[in-house]
Amino acid sequence: MPQASSNRIAPFVAPKDGLFSRPFLVRLGYSFFRQDDGAVAVWRLRSGFVKLTRCEVGRALLVGWRSPDWLVGVSSAVLNRRYPVSAYALTECLVERADIAAFRCARAVDLELGAEIQEMLSDELHEMALLVDCLCSRDRRQRLKRLLVKWFKAGFRADAAALRPLLPLTKRELAEAIDVAPEQLSRLLTDFENRHLIRRLGGTVGLPQGSPLARIVIGSQGGPPAASTI
């Protein structure tokens, strides 16, 4: 059965009829917005994953992702600022769209929506602090360990042998996320595999059951995670 974790207390529920559009599907690679675009909308992510990238000195770096029950673009909508990152569908996604003007009006009068937004903004701030801490670490192994834990916390499938990630990240994206060259990432993964911290599973990476990183991922949820249909 698929497994998933979330820092969210409960799934987000649209506070007012008509605020969000009817759910619609977007394909892999769909662009929600690009870095420095003016904020025009918020997307409620019903299913799938969205990746966030930021272009620095001609390089597009993976800086995070969004999981189901998230409002993509919420911080820019609240602050009425340009999007600081680009957002693309990492998988096929089921989404609902809210115009920014209607969203801001609803936020001003709906206490439940305001509480949900505050929780999300707090999560985003915490996530950015962890990202800075990760990138400032000089130890590439520590950066990779932190990334792997974050990656699997976004959701995983568990079998008798290993945890398998639901979020489809390429090796290039993993290298970008910890600011190393792809060949350096390959050497790090080989080192981790030799130390039984990971297991290569075709084109992706798994965490062996009972390994230190797998225990961290499962332990962060207060025990074995509940089944999910993500």
N, C-alpha and C positions, 0 to 999 in steps of 0.2 A: 504493500500500500504506500502511496506517496506520503511523505512527511513534510511538514512545513513549520517554521517558527515565525513569530512576529512579535514586535515590541508593542503593537497596538492592543489596547484593552479590549476593543470589540470592533467588528466591522463597521465602517462608516455607512451611515444611512442618510440619504438625501433629506434635508430638513423640510423642504417645501415642494409641493407638486409644481412641476413646470420649470424648476430651476435648472435641472439637467435635461439634456436631450434624451431621446430613446437610445438604448444601448446599440452600438454598431461595431462591426469588426474592422480592424486595420491590420494590414499585412506586415510581415517582417520587414524592417527597414523604414517603415513609415516615419516621417519627420513631424513631431508635434510642434517643435519650435527650434530655432537656431540661436546660438549664442549672440547676445546683443540685440535680438529682436525685441520690439516693444511688446509688453504683456497684453494679450488679447483674450485669453481664455484659460480655463482650468479644466483638466480632464480627470474624471473619476475612473480609476483603473479597476475594472471588474475581474479580469483574468489576464494572465500573461505577465511579461516583464518589460520594463522600459530601462534603457541604459542612458546614463548622463555622461557627456564628454565635454571637455574644455580645451580649446585650442590655445596653445602657448608656444610661441616661437616656431610656428609652422607645424607643430605636432598636436594631434588630437589625442588627449589623454583621457582614459577612463577614470572618472572620479566617483562613480557610484551607480546605483540602479534603484528602481522603484518596483515594489511588489504589489500584488492585489490589495485592494482596500485603501490605496493611497490616492491623494489628490496631486496629480502631476502639474507643476507650475504654481503651487499654492503660495510660496513665499513671494514670488514676483507679483502675484495678484494682490496680496495683502499690502505689500510695500509700494505698489504701483511703480515698479522699476523694471528695467530691461532684464530679460532672462540671462543669468550669469553663465549658463551652460546650454548645450544642445541636448535635445531629448529625442531618442529614436526607439522604435519598437524592436526589442530584442527577440521577440517571438510574435506570433499572431496574438493580438490583444482585443479584448472586448472592453469598450470604453463608453463613457457618457461625457458630453461636452457642456460646459456652462460658460456663457458670455461673461467677461470680466466685470462689466457694469452691474449685471444682475447679481453676480456672485458677491460683489462688494456690498451691495444693498442688503442682501440676505444676511451677510455676516454682521452687519451693523445692528440688526434687530433680533436675530435668532441666537439665543444663548447657547443652545445645544451645538449649533454649527460653530460658534465662537470657541467653545471648549474643545471641539474636535480639531480645529485649526491650531489652537494653542499647543495641543499635544503634538501635532505633526511638526510644528516649527521647533518645538523643544527637541524632538527626535532628530531633526535635520541639523540643529546646532551641535548636538552631541556627536552626530555622525561626522561633521566637519572637524570637530576637535580630535576625534580618533584618527581621521585621515591625516591631519597635520602631524600628529604624534607618530603615525606610521611612517610618513615620508621623511620625517626628521631623524628617524633612527638610522644610524650608519650601518647597522647589521642587516644585510640583505635577507638573511635567514629569518630574522625576527619579523621583517616586513612581510615576507611570504607567509609565515605562520599566521600573522594577524589577518592577512587577506583571505587565506583559506578558511579560517573560522568565520569571518564575515560572509564569505561566499556561501558556505553551507548553512549558515543561519537563515539565509533567504529562502531556503527550502531544499529538501533532499528526499530521496527514496532510500529505504533501508532494506537490505536483504541479509542473509546469514553471514556474508563475507565482508560487506562494506557499505558505507553511506555513499550515495551517488547524487550529485547536485542536480537540481531542477533547472537552475539558471544556466543557460548555454553560453559560457564564455570561451573564447578562443585563447590559445596560448599567447598570441600577440596582445590581446586585451589584458591578460594577466600580467604580462611583462610591463605594459603601460601603467597599470595600476600600482606597481611597486617601483616604477622608474628604473627599470633595467633593460638591457638589450635582450632580444629573444634567445640568443645563444647563452647568455648568462642565466636566464630562466631555466633553460634545458639542463644546465649543470646543477642548478639548485634542486630541480625536481628529481634528478638522478640521485643526488645526495639524500634527499628526503625519502626516496624509495628504498635506498640501501639501508636507511635507518628505520624502515618499516613505519614511517609517518604517513605515507600515501601509497596508493596503488594505481598504476596506470591502467585505465579501462578503455581501450580503443582510443578514441580521440579526446577523451576527457580524463579527469583525475578523480579517484575515490579515496575515502578515508577508511582504512581497515577497521572493522569492528574491534573495540577494545583498545585502539591506539590512543595516544594522548590527545590528539586533536579531535578525534571522534568523541572522546569523553567530555571535552570542553564544550563541543557543540550541543551534545545531548544534556549535559549538566546545566547549561545556561538556561534551559527550559524547565528546570526543576524536576528533571526525570525524563523518562521516555516520552517523546512528543506525541501529541494526538494525531490521528490520521486526518489527512486533508485531501481534497479532490482537485487541488491546484494543478 
